[in-house]
Amino acid sequence: MGFKHKDIIALKDLTKDEIELLISTAENMREINSRDIKKVPTLRGKTIINLFYESSTRTRTSFEIAGKRLSADTVNITASTSSATKGETLLDTARNLEAMKPDIVVMRHAVSGSHYFLGKRLSCSIINAGDGAHEHPSQGLLDMLTIKDRYGRLDGLKVAIVGDITHSRVARSDISGLTKMGSHMYLAGPPTMMPPGVERLGNVTVCGTMKEAIQDADVIIMLRIQQERQGKTLIPNTREYSRYYGLNPENLKWAKPDAMVMHPGPINRGVELSSYVADGANSYVLKQVENGVAVRMAMLYHVSGGTLATE
């Protein structure tokens, strides 16, 4: 099947077949990343603008690497170095950039829905690198690829997500994608960080305790407290939070012995994840980062409508 979307904004907009296509393409792209010369001419002549209004290490860097490995010309713009500091609106910035004829704009923005706003107004493709507390589709895809690497499948797995669910765009993308692929999602976190009605997103169970969520889990996805998105303090303190919702060697024993531990980064060590677990045998955090490049290569390839060339 072909990929028919101009933009990739949210996994909730994609079908199961389209998600499988992106993951399958990412699996093929990994071969390029293992070469001595990590470059193919697939997107030669294409121009990609990475427009980041929020800080990022993993996502921005991997999108830049992904574009360059496909031979695209990549330009990076941050809010602090753009005309946004002079009062220019998002739409004016985007229209001025489009006048320079880019093929793809990869954007991260603090406002949920900002990518839909631009996608309806710009002719170039838009890829969502994170919008507010809405979605982070590339993270969801790389999480699914990492889990599939480990188990060979996504259906029938118990996947626990623990932490600040309300403010996490990663949680929404993981829930949207993994439930479509047949995983069973179990959520745990402080009541102040659990969005009402989250069960309506799919095969989701909200748990009263962390133990209930991770008991016999195949996968545990730990989330950072999104303090930058909270208008007020929603927990007494990080020590109290870690006591009830932090993953450590003792409570990790509740999960299956070979359970995967994942985290989208950055990790607050000693809060949601102990260093022993983050660096331990169950941790797949760095594998997630590795898979992120291949997934973002696949996303760039499919929205470009190009022909896959790997030689």
C-alpha positions in Angstrom: 0.0 0.0 0.0 1.1 3.6 -0.5 1.1 6.3 2.1 -1.5 8.9 1.1 -1.1 11.6 3.8 0.6 14.9 3.1 1.3 15.4 6.8 2.0 13.2 9.8 0.5 14.9 12.8 -1.0 12.2 15.0 -1.0 8.5 15.2 -4.8 8.7 15.9 -5.1 9.8 12.2 -3.4 6.7 10.8 -4.8 3.3 10.2 -3.2 0.1 11.5 -1.9 -0.6 8.0 -0.3 2.8 7.7 1.4 2.4 11.0 2.7 -1.0 10.0 4.0 0.5 6.7 6.0 3.2 8.6 7.4 0.6 11.0 8.3 -1.8 8.1 10.0 1.1 6.2 12.0 2.0 9.4 13.2 -1.6 9.7 14.5 -1.4 6.1 16.1 2.0 6.9 18.2 0.6 9.7 20.4 -1.2 7.2 21.5 2.3 6.0 22.4 3.3 9.5 24.7 0.3 9.9 26.9 1.1 6.8 30.3 2.6 6.9 29.0 5.4 4.6 25.5 6.2 6.0 24.0 8.0 3.1 21.6 7.2 0.2 20.3 9.5 -2.5 16.6 8.9 -1.7 15.7 12.5 -0.9 18.4 14.3 -2.9 17.1 17.7 -4.0 14.6 17.9 -1.2 14.7 20.6 1.5 13.7 20.0 5.1 13.3 22.7 7.7 13.4 21.6 11.4 11.5 24.4 13.2 11.7 23.9 16.9 9.9 26.3 19.3 10.7 24.1 22.3 14.0 22.6 23.5 15.0 19.2 22.1 18.1 17.0 22.0 17.0 13.5 20.7 14.1 14.5 18.4 15.7 17.5 16.6 19.1 15.8 16.3 17.7 12.5 14.9 15.4 14.3 12.4 18.5 16.3 11.2 20.5 13.1 10.9 17.6 11.3 9.2 17.3 14.0 6.6 21.0 14.1 5.9 21.3 10.3 5.6 18.6 10.4 2.9 20.7 13.2 1.2 18.1 16.0 1.8 19.2 19.6 2.5 18.3 20.3 6.2 18.0 23.6 7.9 17.5 24.0 11.7 15.7 26.9 13.3 15.0 27.4 17.0 12.6 29.9 18.5 15.4 31.8 20.2 17.1 32.5 16.9 13.9 33.2 14.9 11.8 36.2 14.3 9.4 34.9 16.9 11.5 36.8 19.4 10.5 39.9 17.6 6.8 39.2 17.8 6.2 37.4 14.5 3.3 35.0 14.5 3.6 31.3 13.8 1.6 31.6 10.6 3.8 34.5 9.3 6.9 32.5 10.1 5.6 29.5 8.3 4.4 31.4 5.2 7.8 33.1 4.9 9.6 29.8 5.2 7.2 28.2 2.6 8.1 31.1 0.2 11.6 29.6 0.2 10.1 26.4 -1.2 10.9 23.7 1.4 9.4 20.3 0.8 8.9 19.3 4.5 8.7 21.3 7.7 9.3 19.3 10.9 8.0 21.3 13.8 7.8 21.2 17.6 5.5 23.7 19.2 4.0 24.2 22.7 0.5 24.7 21.4 -1.6 21.6 20.9 -3.1 21.5 17.4 -0.6 24.0 15.9 0.4 21.4 13.2 -3.2 21.0 12.1 -3.5 24.7 11.8 -0.4 24.9 9.5 -1.2 21.7 7.6 -4.4 23.3 6.3 -2.6 26.5 5.2 0.7 25.3 3.8 1.3 23.2 0.7 4.5 21.6 2.0 4.4 18.6 4.2 4.2 19.0 8.0 5.6 16.5 10.4 4.7 16.8 14.1 7.8 16.6 16.4 5.6 17.3 19.4 2.7 19.7 20.0 1.9 20.7 23.5 0.3 17.8 25.4 -1.3 16.4 22.2 0.9 13.9 20.4 4.5 13.0 19.5 4.0 10.5 16.6 7.6 9.8 15.9 8.2 8.8 19.5 5.1 6.5 19.4 6.4 4.8 16.2 9.9 4.3 17.6 8.5 2.9 20.8 6.5 0.4 18.8 9.5 -0.5 16.6 11.6 -1.1 19.8 8.9 -3.3 21.3 8.5 -5.3 18.1 12.2 -5.8 18.0 12.1 -7.5 21.4 8.9 -9.6 21.1 8.4 -9.9 17.3 4.8 -8.6 17.7 2.7 -5.9 19.3 -0.6 -7.6 19.8 -1.5 -9.2 23.1 1.2 -7.5 25.1 0.6 -5.8 28.5 2.1 -2.3 28.3 2.2 -0.1 31.4 2.6 3.6 31.2 3.5 5.3 34.5 3.8 8.9 35.4 2.4 12.3 34.2 -0.2 11.0 31.7 -2.2 14.3 31.5 0.6 16.4 30.2 2.4 13.7 28.1 2.1 13.8 24.3 4.2 10.6 24.3 1.5 8.8 26.3 -1.2 9.8 23.8 0.8 8.6 20.8 1.8 5.4 22.5 -1.8 4.7 23.5 -3.2 5.6 20.0 -0.6 3.4 18.2 -0.3 0.5 20.5 -4.0 -0.1 21.0 -4.5 -0.1 17.2 -1.8 -2.8 17.1 -3.5 -4.9 19.7 -1.6 -4.1 22.9 -3.4 -3.8 26.3 -2.5 -0.5 28.0 -2.4 0.0 31.8 -1.9 3.5 33.1 -0.8 4.6 36.6 0.0 8.0 38.0 -1.1 10.5 40.6 -4.8 11.3 40.3 -3.9 14.9 39.5 -1.9 13.7 36.5 -4.5 11.3 35.1 -6.8 12.8 32.4 -10.5 12.1 32.8 -11.9 9.8 30.2 -8.6 8.4 29.0 -10.2 4.9 28.8 -12.0 6.1 25.7 -8.8 6.2 23.8 -8.8 2.4 23.3 -8.0 -0.7 25.2 -6.9 1.2 28.3 -7.2 0.4 32.0 -6.6 3.1 34.6 -5.0 1.5 37.7 -5.2 2.7 41.2 -1.6 1.8 42.0 1.7 1.4 40.2 1.8 -2.2 41.3 -1.4 -3.0 39.5 -0.2 -1.4 36.3 3.2 -3.1 36.1 2.2 -6.5 37.6 3.3 -9.1 35.0 3.8 -6.3 32.4 5.8 -7.0 29.2 6.7 -3.4 28.8 7.0 -0.5 31.2 7.1 3.0 29.8 8.1 5.6 32.4 7.3 9.3 31.9 8.9 12.4 33.1 6.9 14.9 35.2 6.1 17.7 32.7 6.6 20.6 35.0 6.9 23.0 32.2 3.3 22.3 31.2 1.8 22.4 34.7 0.2 25.7 35.8 0.6 24.7 39.4 2.3 22.0 41.5 0.4 18.8 41.2 2.4 16.7 43.6 3.7 17.4 47.2 7.4 16.9 46.1 9.5 14.7 43.9 10.5 12.5 46.9 6.9 11.6 47.6 6.3 11.1 43.9 9.2 8.7 43.5 8.0 6.7 46.5 4.8 5.8 44.8 5.5 6.1 41.1 9.3 5.7 40.7 10.7 2.5 39.1 13.5 0.9 41.2 14.9 -2.6 41.5 12.4 -3.6 44.1 9.2 -2.8 42.3 10.6 -3.8 39.0 10.2 -7.4 40.3 6.4 -7.0 40.0 6.8 -7.1 36.2 7.9 -10.1 34.2 11.6 -10.9 34.7 12.5 -9.9 31.2 10.2 -6.9 31.0 11.3 -4.0 28.8 11.9 -0.6 30.6 11.5 2.4 28.3 11.6 6.2 28.7 11.3 8.9 26.1 13.9 11.1 27.7 15.2 13.2 29.3 15.3 11.0 32.4 15.1 12.6 35.8 17.2 10.0 37.6 16.1 9.2 41.1 12.6 10.5 40.4 10.7 8.4 37.9 13.6 6.0 37.3 16.5 4.9 39.4 19.9 4.8 37.8 20.2 1.1 38.5 17.1 0.5 36.3 18.0 3.1 33.7 21.4 1.5 33.1 20.3 -2.1 33.8 19.7 -5.2 31.7 16.0 -4.4 31.3 16.6 -0.9 29.9 15.9 -0.2 26.3 16.3 3.5 26.5 19.3 3.8 24.2 17.7 1.3 21.7 14.8 3.7 21.5 17.2 6.5 20.6 18.9 4.3 18.0 15.5 3.4 16.4 14.5 7.0 16.4 16.7 7.8 13.4 15.3 5.0 11.3 11.7 5.9 12.2 12.2 9.5 11.3 13.9 8.5 8.0 10.8 6.5 7.2 8.5 9.4 8.0 10.5 11.8 5.9 10.5 9.3 3.0 6.8 8.7 3.0 5.6 12.3 3.2 8.0 13.2 0.4 6.4 10.7 -1.9 9.8 9.7 -3.2 11.1 6.4 -4.6 13.1 4.3 -2.1 16.7 4.1 -3.2 19.2 2.4 -0.9 22.2 2.2 -3.2 
